[in-house]
Amino acid sequence: MGVYRCIDNTLLPVLKTGLTPSASGSAYLELSPSAYTNETSPSLVPSSPALKLTCTVHGPRPLPRSAPFTPQIQLSTHIKFAPFAARQRRGYIRDASERDLAVHLETAIRGIIIGTRWPKSTVEVVITVLEGEEDRWWGEESRGGTTGVGNVGGWGMMNVLAGCITVASAAIADAGIDCLDLVSGGVAAIVKSPQSGKKLPDGDTDMAGIEENNQWQLVLDPAPSEHQEICAACVVGYLSARDEITELWLRGNIPGTTKSPTNNSQPQMAGVGELVDKAVEAAVAVRLVLGEAVREAAELKVGQNSGDR
Amino acid sequence: MAAAKTPNPAASPPSLSFPRATFAKLSPHPFLLAHLQPSTPDTPVRRPNGRAPSQFRVPQKHAGSLSHASGSAVVRLGDTAVVCGVRGEILLASNVGSGAGNDSDGEVQALGLLVPNVELSTGCSPAHLPGQPPSPLAQTLASRLQTLLHTANLIGADELRITYTPPVAVSDDDAGASGESPATAVAPKKEEVKAWWTLYIDVLFISLDGNPFDSAWASILAALADTRLPHAYWDPDRSCILCDDAIANSRSLRMQKLPVASTFAVYSTKHGAGRRGGEEDSNAGAGAPSKWALADPDAFEEGLCRESLTVVVDCLEGAAPTIVMLEKHGGAAVGGGEIKELIRMSTERWRVWRDLLKGNP
């Protein structure tokens, strides 16, 4: 118990739209920690933090007259972590990782906006991360052990990006900007199993290249603070109605493939495909929540408009 | 004239009437004035948002939702939503110049133990987008909040000190035998200040619809009340500060005071409608200019009112209300008598916030 957030199905977020009335569109996403978290923990150290994002969309607005002509909408994305969003205090100026995330997000949502319908105009997508995921395993540290157990951090960024993609899609739909489809973000990762000798549940052992190496496990929507070692992770921005991927970000090594230098391309590609498929699976699950939230907001708006008349 | 322009969609023919929002956008001053000066005397005065001039918005609070902050709170005031997170970090006495921590009076201010910061460029309103320099509002807001934090004396320096009492040395017993017992009895009790807690108070606006100061200040109060600092102690063997992560040993901040801010925007026909709406001017300018103090203004009203008044009062139980801060700028429409009335309204408002922040029924 407690180690996996979920193996078979992903954890579904809570999504609300229309929190900022002064913006064209807005949304709030919260991914609560796993159900295993006990609230009455005697420690001040947070066991498994939630992911909390707010997103506002401003526009489409006309570009200033001095700007050169653009046939398509100009999209700009901003992601900022609150100073209290992570275990390490964040600065007030956007740092490199925040700008990097913003570029990834822009790629993901540029693919869904029908840009040619708004020439000479601009839209801004602003995301504030109120609470982010942990970047790595801190388990030993909270018990006064060594610092920096496991490998390098940065895995929490993947979860944050997946949440950003979903929440931005909801806010864009709330703003009434024409889109091809809703894009939802999903994450999958290959993590080291804590019980290396234990047999895995059915359905997770079918990975090529991992079967002989049971200590690796494929999880959807990983919580970096709960896994001692993550060896590869993948984020997708997925349009489920069109079966398209607008954003793909894969990090790390897929185990069992790097050891055989002779013909490593074939199993590695199979491992990558499996990982991407799992990330898509997570995105499809999130898409249900996203569609529901957008539909509810739209029904509310329609109801208001008909009530005015 | 003003009565004829009153937006009353039920009475006016549909072909010639605007929707309310369009009227407000096109001619905001007559729109507001039409609400404040009803056509018939028995109609109650209502602002465009449906509130009476002296009516505040009902606040809402949700505390302790952020896990990485020592204390946090979300405060909602209508469509204005503010998140405040407090984080304690340790400032070592060895990093501070000597003598800085001697006087307990200005210690918090001199060492900068309370660091408020206001973030408006979270997309909370189209006027504050990221990537632009901090707006004048963001700058003044941070400065006003910091001044109020220090002048209100909300948190004493002894709440933030991390002290260490050295154990009694064995050799002191020998010294006491030689006749210096009063001096040695006092000496071991002396506490050394080894470090201070520095509280980083970050205020983020999620949504902005007027009255940023009141909501930001209330969120700071709520977050500070929610703050739990871990038990920190000086470890003489390792020569460093250690913190205990057990909640049972942590402590919350003691705040004896509860200063509450109430902001009023003053709308005056002399400066408001008189400048832009020409026809209204001739009507209202016949007598003395009328003025209204609008409690807890929203963004639309803030854009039209030049004068504003902020009162921070603290009504401790059984004592007369204390005015902690009084700020008024932008005009001279409100005189002494009206200010007294506004202060009285602020003390009533104090009870609403007290019930919310202290959890009283």
Chai-1 contact restraints between the chains, C-beta under 6 A:
chainA,res_idxA,chainB,res_idxB,connection_type,confidence,min_distance_angstrom,max_distance_angstrom,comment,restraint_id
A,T20,B,S207,contact,1.0,0.0,6.0,A-B,restraint_1
A,P21,B,D79,contact,1.0,0.0,6.0,A-B,restraint_2
A,S22,B,S125,contact,1.0,0.0,6.0,A-B,restraint_3
A,P42,B,A246,contact,1.0,0.0,6.0,A-B,restraint_4
A,P42,B,I247,contact,1.0,0.0,6.0,A-B,restraint_5
A,S43,B,D245,contact,1.0,0.0,6.0,A-B,restraint_6
A,L44,B,P230,contact,1.0,0.0,6.0,A-B,restraint_7
A,L44,B,D245,contact,1.0,0.0,6.0,A-B,restraint_8
A,L44,B,I247,contact,1.0,0.0,6.0,A-B,restraint_9
A,L44,B,S250,contact,1.0,0.0,6.0,A-B,restraint_10
A,V45,B,D245,contact,1.0,0.0,6.0,A-B,restraint_11
A,P46,B,S67,contact,1.0,0.0,6.0,A-B,restraint_12
A,P49,B,S67,contact,1.0,0.0,6.0,A-B,restraint_13
A,T54,B,I206,contact,1.0,0.0,6.0,A-B,restraint_14
A,T56,B,G123,contact,1.0,0.0,6.0,A-B,restraint_15
A,H58,B,P126,contact,1.0,0.0,6.0,A-B,restraint_16
A,H78,B,P130,contact,1.0,0.0,6.0,A-B,restraint_17
A,A82,B,L204,contact,1.0,0.0,6.0,A-B,restraint_18
A,P83,B,D202,contact,1.0,0.0,6.0,A-B,restraint_19
A,F84,B,H68,contact,1.0,0.0,6.0,A-B,restraint_20
A,F84,B,A69,contact,1.0,0.0,6.0,A-B,restraint_21
A,F84,B,G85,contact,1.0,0.0,6.0,A-B,restraint_22
A,F84,B,R87,contact,1.0,0.0,6.0,A-B,restraint_23
A,F84,B,D202,contact,1.0,0.0,6.0,A-B,restraint_24
A,E124,B,L129,contact,1.0,0.0,6.0,A-B,restraint_25
A,V126,B,G123,contact,1.0,0.0,6.0,A-B,restraint_26
A,V126,B,P130,contact,1.0,0.0,6.0,A-B,restraint_27
A,T128,B,T122,contact,1.0,0.0,6.0,A-B,restraint_28
A,E131,B,L66,contact,1.0,0.0,6.0,A-B,restraint_29
